[in-house]
């Protein structure tokens, strides 16, 4: 049984050792959640913002892409790392 997408995003962020964007997360998890309606950029970005609001992740960099869209880079916080123990192992 796979984790709900929001929890899997959180788990993924604990497994990478560099800041990632919402698009990076989508690219990494699209194989696991392919065909699911919730696997959209807007939903993944919303989940990332939710994790940011509760201090599980933090912004490390903000930039604009060539089309003028805002790109935010995130990484797990120490607080977030301390909470991963509550997520079931796959």
C-alpha positions in Angstrom: 0.0 0.0 0.0 1.4 3.4 -0.9 1.4 6.5 1.2 -1.0 9.3 0.6 0.7 11.8 -1.8 1.2 14.5 0.9 3.1 12.1 3.2 5.1 10.6 0.3 6.2 14.2 -0.6 7.3 14.7 3.0 9.1 11.3 3.0 10.8 12.1 -0.3 12.1 15.4 1.1 13.8 13.5 3.9 15.6 11.3 1.4 17.2 14.0 -0.8 20.2 15.9 0.4 19.7 19.0 -1.7 16.9 21.7 -2.1 14.2 20.7 -4.5 11.3 22.5 -6.3 7.7 21.3 -6.6 8.5 20.3 -10.2 11.5 18.2 -9.0 9.2 16.4 -6.6 6.6 15.8 -9.3 9.3 14.4 -11.6 10.6 12.1 -8.9 7.2 10.7 -7.8 5.3 10.7 -11.1 6.0 7.0 -11.7 4.5 6.1 -8.3 1.4 8.2 -8.7 0.9 8.2 -12.4 -2.7 8.4 -13.5 -3.9 9.8 -10.1 -5.9 13.0 -10.4 -4.1 14.6 -7.4 -0.7 14.3 -9.2 -0.8 17.9 -10.6 1.7 20.7 -10.2 -0.9 22.8 -8.4 -1.6 20.0 -5.9 2.0 19.2 -5.3 2.8 22.9 -4.8 -0.1 23.2 -2.4 1.2 20.3 -0.3 4.7 21.8 -0.3 3.2 25.1 0.9 1.3 23.2 3.6 4.5 21.6 4.8 6.2 25.0 4.8 3.5 26.5 7.0 4.0 23.9 9.7 7.9 24.2 9.6 8.5 20.7 8.2 10.3 22.3 5.3 11.9 25.7 4.6 12.5 27.8 1.5 16.2 28.0 0.5 16.0 30.0 -2.7 13.5 31.8 -4.8 13.9 32.7 -8.5 12.0 33.4 -11.7 12.1 31.1 -14.7 12.4 32.3 -18.3 8.6 32.7 -18.4 8.5 34.9 -15.3 7.0 32.1 -13.1 8.2 32.0 -9.5 10.3 28.9 -8.6 10.8 28.1 -5.0 13.4 25.7 -3.7 12.7 23.7 -0.5 14.5 21.5 1.9 13.6 19.6 5.1 14.1 21.3 8.4 15.5 19.7 11.5 12.0 19.7 13.0 10.7 17.9 9.9 13.5 15.3 10.2 12.6 14.7 13.8 9.0 13.9 12.6 9.7 11.4 9.9 9.7 8.6 12.5 5.9 8.9 12.5 5.6 8.1 8.8 5.2 4.4 8.1 8.1 2.7 6.3 7.3 1.6 2.8 
